[in-house]
Amino acid sequence: MPQPIAYLSFNGNCADAMKFYERALGGKLELMMTFGDSPMCAQMPKESLSLIAHARLALEGGDSMGALYAGDCPPSMPYEGIKGVSLTLNYDTVEQAERVFDALADGGTVTMPMQPAFWAKTWGMLVDRFGTPWIVNGENLPI
């Protein structure tokens, strides 16, 4: 059965964002292809060849659900930011959740500090320095 995978769009800073996520989430950046290295190279404006066409960050687990994809917005399209969605991370322990939350919050904006909830021992919300909204849960509870 198909599983959704988050595909983030950035405004020229995809490489920086994916390197940040690799450190913050403990993943492994498996691919970071520029438009200049892609099969679309000849159709792209010269000034966009260093932008990221596609990046793949493998997260713990390594299957399709354990991945984050991203790319820079193509120059022919207006960049509108990330709207109407938050990426949610669930961790087995409060300590794991707090570590990742703090890492993602570095340079970003905490919109809801980590705190207990009826669905998890702790949870919080933030928008990271690249404009990506996150919800981090630690030790989910049965509801």
C-alpha positions as CSV (number, residue, x, y, z in Angstrom):
1,M,0.0,0.0,0.0
2,P,1.4,3.5,-0.9
3,Q,2.6,5.5,2.1
4,P,3.0,9.3,2.0
5,I,6.5,10.7,2.3
6,A,7.0,14.4,3.2
7,Y,8.6,16.3,0.3
8,L,9.7,19.7,1.4
9,S,10.3,22.6,-0.9
10,F,12.9,25.3,-0.2
11,N,13.9,28.7,-1.7
12,G,17.5,28.0,-2.5
13,N,18.6,26.7,0.9
14,C,17.6,23.0,0.6
15,A,21.2,21.8,1.0
16,D,21.6,23.7,4.3
17,A,18.2,22.5,5.5
18,M,18.9,18.8,4.7
19,K,22.3,18.9,6.4
20,F,20.6,20.5,9.4
21,Y,18.0,17.7,9.5
22,E,20.6,15.1,9.1
23,R,22.3,16.3,12.3
24,A,19.1,17.1,14.2
25,L,17.2,13.9,13.4
26,G,20.2,11.6,13.3
27,G,19.5,10.5,9.7
28,K,21.8,9.8,6.8
29,L,21.7,12.0,3.7
30,E,21.7,9.5,0.9
31,L,21.2,11.8,-2.1
32,M,21.6,15.5,-2.9
33,M,21.4,16.0,-6.6
34,T,21.7,19.5,-8.1
35,F,19.8,20.6,-11.2
36,G,23.2,20.7,-12.8
37,D,23.8,17.0,-12.1
38,S,20.3,16.0,-13.1
39,P,19.0,14.8,-16.5
40,M,17.2,18.2,-16.7
41,C,20.5,20.1,-16.8
42,A,20.1,21.3,-20.4
43,Q,16.6,22.7,-19.7
44,M,17.6,24.7,-16.6
45,P,18.7,28.3,-16.4
46,K,22.5,28.6,-15.7
47,E,21.9,30.4,-12.4
48,S,19.8,27.5,-11.0
49,L,22.2,24.7,-11.7
50,S,23.6,24.7,-8.2
51,L,20.1,24.4,-6.6
52,I,19.0,21.0,-5.3
53,A,16.6,19.1,-7.6
54,H,16.2,16.2,-5.2
55,A,17.5,15.2,-1.8
56,R,16.7,12.1,0.3
57,L,17.4,11.8,4.0
58,A,17.0,8.3,5.4
59,L,15.7,8.2,9.0
60,E,15.8,5.5,11.6
61,G,14.1,2.4,10.1
62,G,15.2,3.1,6.5
63,D,11.9,2.2,4.8
64,S,9.8,4.6,2.8
65,M,8.2,5.9,6.0
66,G,11.6,6.6,7.4
67,A,12.6,9.2,4.9
68,L,12.3,12.9,4.2
69,Y,12.6,14.2,0.6
70,A,13.2,17.8,-0.4
71,G,14.3,20.1,-3.2
72,D,14.7,23.7,-4.1
73,C,11.7,25.3,-5.8
74,P,12.4,25.4,-9.5
75,P,13.2,29.0,-10.7
76,S,10.1,29.0,-13.0
77,M,7.8,28.6,-10.0
78,P,7.1,31.1,-7.2
79,Y,8.2,29.9,-3.8
80,E,5.3,30.2,-1.3
81,G,6.8,28.6,1.8
82,I,5.5,25.6,3.7
83,K,1.8,26.1,4.6
84,G,-1.0,24.1,6.1
85,V,1.1,21.1,7.3
86,S,3.3,20.1,10.2
87,L,5.7,17.2,10.2
88,T,5.1,15.0,13.3
89,L,7.8,12.9,15.0
90,N,6.9,10.2,17.6
91,Y,9.7,9.0,19.9
92,D,9.7,6.1,22.3
93,T,11.1,8.2,25.2
94,V,10.7,11.7,26.6
95,E,14.5,12.1,26.4
96,Q,14.6,11.3,22.7
97,A,11.8,13.7,22.0
98,E,13.3,16.5,24.0
99,R,16.7,16.1,22.3
100,V,15.3,16.3,18.8
101,F,12.9,19.1,19.8
102,D,15.8,21.2,21.1
103,A,17.9,20.4,18.0
104,L,15.2,21.4,15.6
105,A,14.4,24.5,17.7
106,D,17.9,25.9,17.4
107,G,17.5,29.1,15.4
108,G,13.8,28.5,15.0
109,T,10.6,29.5,16.9
110,V,9.0,27.4,19.6
111,T,5.2,27.7,19.2
112,M,4.3,25.3,22.0
113,P,7.0,24.3,24.5
114,M,7.4,20.6,25.5
115,Q,4.7,19.7,28.0
116,P,2.5,16.7,29.0
117,A,-0.6,15.9,27.0
118,F,-3.4,13.3,27.1
119,W,-1.8,11.5,24.1
120,A,1.9,11.6,25.1
121,K,4.0,12.1,28.2
122,T,5.4,15.1,26.4
123,W,4.9,17.0,23.2
124,G,5.8,20.4,21.6
125,M,5.5,22.4,18.4
126,L,8.0,24.6,16.6
127,V,8.9,26.1,13.3
128,D,12.6,25.5,12.5
129,R,15.0,28.0,11.0
130,F,14.1,26.9,7.5
131,G,10.3,27.5,8.0
132,T,9.3,23.9,8.5
133,P,6.6,23.3,11.2
134,W,7.2,20.3,13.5
135,I,5.2,18.5,16.2
136,V,7.4,16.3,18.4
137,N,5.8,13.7,20.7
138,G,7.6,11.7,23.4
139,E,6.3,8.4,24.8
140,N,2.8,8.2,23.3
141,L,0.0,7.1,25.6
142,P,-2.9,4.8,24.7
143,I,-6.0,6.9,24.0
